[in-house]
Amino acid sequence: MFETIASTLDWFGVVVFTVTGCLVASRKQMDIVGFALMGTVTGIGGGTLRDTLLNLPVFWIEEPSYLLTCGVTSVVIFFTAHIPQSRYRTLLWLDAVGLALFAVTGAGRAMDAGVGAAVVVAMGVVTATFGGIIRDLLGGESPVILTREVYITAALAAAAAFIGLIGLGAVREFATAVGFVVGLLVRAAALHFHWSLPRYKPRPGVDTA
């Protein structure tokens, strides 16, 4: 049962992140090949890095239908990207959903690989953020991780909530759902209230002479 839920969430996350990559391509007025490239690297980028670091078979090589899904989604968005009135705002909210989804599904895949809790959380963050980093760099956008609003912290909260609940004996379905909700709420609140963590501010050094 859980494997079906996890697989569904993973597929949904790939589609959502593919759409965000395509929305950046639309803002840059790319051709259909550019849409396919941006959508695909965004949809599978984080999971690819995760599987590589964990020395696991890369998920889309084992199941090439992920690539097909990214391609089909990219073509659909090429013809429909003009519909959202504010594509950037749509991008941010879809990205928030994808971030929360991939944080928990990435953490779950790492947990299945038998790594420790700290690595599970780290792999959740990598899965959730790396595709967006590639998207922004290729699209010439300011990387979302460099914005003042909380971003990586939301992925960290989602993955930590997931593995924390597992450690407390919660069933995996419940831990996944709570982790997703935590990540989404943190990111949504950051977008709405412009939350940010304290920033480093330059100050005079201490003369030790």
N, C-alpha and C positions, 0 to 999 in steps of 0.2 A: 504493500500500500504506500509506504513512505517513498519507495523508489519511484513510483509513478508520480507522486506529488513533486518530488525533487526534480525529476526530469521535466515535468511541465513548467516549473518555475524557471529552470535553466533555459529552456526554449524561449519562454516569454522574455527573460532577461536579454537573451541574444537579439530578439526582435526589437525590443525597446532601445537597446544601445545602437543597433543598426540604424534605426530611425533617427536617433540623435546625430549620428555621423552624417546621414543624408541631409539633415536640416542645416548642418554646417556647410555641406556642399552646395545647398541651394542658396545660402547667403553669399557664397563665393561665386555663384553662377557657373558651376562646373558642368561638363557634359555628362552623359549617362555613364561613361566609363569611370569618371571621377566620382560619381555617386556610388557606383559599385565598390570602388576602392575604399572610399571613406566609410561607407556603411559596413563593409566586411571587416576592416581592421579594427573598427570600433566595437563591433559585435563580438569578435573572437579574440581580440588582443589580450585582454586581461587573463582569460582562461588559458591562452597559449603560454604566457609567461609562467603562470601558476604550475601548469603541468610540466613544463620544462624544468623549473626549479625543484619540483618534487620528484623528478625522474620518472614521471608517469607517461603512458602513451598520450599524445596530444589528442584531445577529445574530438576535434573536427577531422583529424586524420583517420581515427577509428570509425567515425560516423560522418562521411562527407556531406550528408544531407544538411548539416549546419551551414556549409558553404552555399549550398543551393538556396537555403532559406534566406541567407544574407543577400544573395544576388536577386532573388525574386522581390524581397522587401525593398531593395534599393531601386529597382525598376518602378515599382508601385509609387514610391515616394517621389521619384523623378517627375511623375505626371500629376502628383497631388500636393507637392510641398507648398504651393501657393495658397492652399486653403486656409491654414492657420493665419490669422491676422497679425499676430505677433510671434514670429517663428523663434525668436530668441527666448521669449518667456516659455513657449512650449518646450523648447530644447531643455531649459533648466529644470522644468518639472518632470519631464520624461527621464532626464538624467538622474533625478532624485530617486525615481522608482527603480531604475536599472541599478543604481548604486546600492540600494538596500537589498535588492534581490541577489545581486552577485556577491555581496558581502557574506550572506548566509549560505548560498549554494557553494561558493568558493571555500568557505570554512568547512562545510560539510564534506567536500571532496578531499580536503587536506586531512580531516579527521579520519576518513576512511583509509587514508594512506598510512595511518598509524603514527603520525608525528605528534610532538608535544603540543600542549595547549597554546603556548606562545607562538609557535609556528602556525598553528591553525588560525589564530587571529591575524597573523601577518599575511597569510595566503588569502584570507578573506578580503583584507584591505587591497592587496595586489590585484585580485580578480576584479574588484569593484572600481578601481581607479585607473588602471594602466590603459585600458581601451580609450577612456576619455582623454588621457594625456596624449596618446598618439593622435587622436582625432583633432585636438586643439593645435598640436604642433604642425600637422599636415595642412590643416585649414588656415594656418596663419592667425589663429585666435590666441588671445591671452589665456594660457593654461588655467583651467578652472581651479587647480590645486593652489595657484598663486593668488587667488582672490582672497579678500579679507574674510568672506563668509566661511563658516565652518563647512568643510567638505570631507577631508580624510577622516576627521574626528567622527563624522556620522557613520562612515564605514567601520571604523574601529569600534564604535559603540554597538553596532549591529552584530559584528563577529564576536565581540566579547560577551554580549548578552546570550548569544547562541551557545557558545562553549561553556559559559558560566552555568547556564541552566542544565546543560547536559551533565556537567560535573555535580550538580545538585540532585541528579537522578530524574530529571524531567524527561518525558518521552520526546523523541526527536521532532515529531510533527509540531508539538507545542513550542519547543525551543526555536525551531525555524520560523514559526509564525511570529513569536515575540521578537526575535532578532530582527526580522524584516520590519515590523511596526516601529521598533525603537530607532532603527536606522533612518526610516522614512520620516518619522516625526522630528528627529534631530535636524535632518537636512531641510525639511519643510519649515521648521521654526527659524532656522538660520536664514532661509530665503525671505521669509515674511518679516522677521524682526531685525534682519541684518546682523545676526549674531556673529561675533568673531572672537578668537582667543587673543589674549594680550600679546602685543608685538614687541619685539626687541627695539629699544630706543638707544641711539648712541649717547654715551656719556663720557666725561673725562676719565682717563685711566688714573690708577693710583701710583704715585711716585714712591717707589720702594728704596730709592737711593738714600 
